Amino acid sequence: MSWTLTVGDAWELAKEPGVFAGRVQAIVTSPPYWHQREYDGDANFGQRESLEEYTEALGCLFDLLR
């Protein structure tokens, strides 16, 4: 049995069709806290206008990863 470690932006990886294709054993992620830090990229989760938008964005990401 061989293992593959995939490292990258969870949002970008989740949008790639078949990137995980039923072979995921575990996902470890550390989303930024709401309004604590600003990161580059489209997702920029922590900078959502409201807490509701922040939690909705995380929920969408987790749905894609699931």
C-alpha positions in Angstrom: 0.0 0.0 0.0 1.4 3.4 -0.9 0.4 6.8 0.6 0.2 10.2 -1.1 0.4 13.4 0.8 -1.4 16.3 -0.9 -0.5 19.8 0.3 -2.1 23.0 -0.8 -5.0 25.4 -0.5 -8.0 23.4 0.5 -10.4 25.6 -1.5 -8.3 25.3 -4.7 -7.8 21.5 -4.2 -11.5 20.9 -3.5 -12.5 22.6 -6.9 -10.3 20.2 -8.9 -12.5 17.4 -10.2 -11.4 14.0 -8.9 -8.4 15.3 -7.0 -9.3 13.1 -4.1 -11.4 10.5 -6.0 -12.4 8.3 -3.0 -8.9 7.8 -1.7 -8.9 10.2 1.2 -8.1 8.8 4.7 -7.9 12.1 6.5 -8.0 15.8 6.0 -6.2 18.3 8.3 -6.9 21.9 7.8 -6.5 25.1 9.8 -8.8 27.8 8.6 -8.0 31.3 9.6 -9.9 32.9 12.4 -12.6 35.4 11.4 -11.0 38.9 10.9 -7.7 38.0 12.5 -5.3 37.7 9.5 -5.4 38.5 5.8 -4.1 36.0 3.3 -3.7 36.1 -0.4 -6.1 34.2 -2.6 -9.7 34.2 -3.7 -11.0 32.4 -0.6 -9.5 34.6 2.1 -11.9 33.1 4.5 -11.0 35.1 7.5 -12.0 38.4 6.0 -15.7 37.8 5.3 -17.9 40.8 6.2 -20.0 38.9 8.8 -19.6 35.9 11.0 -22.5 34.3 9.1 -20.7 34.7 5.8 -17.5 33.3 7.3 -19.3 30.2 8.7 -21.2 29.7 5.5 -18.0 29.8 3.4 -16.3 27.2 5.7 -19.4 25.0 5.5 -19.3 25.2 1.7 -15.6 24.2 1.8 -16.2 21.3 4.2 -19.1 20.1 2.0 -16.8 20.1 -1.1 -14.1 18.2 0.9 -16.5 15.7 2.2 
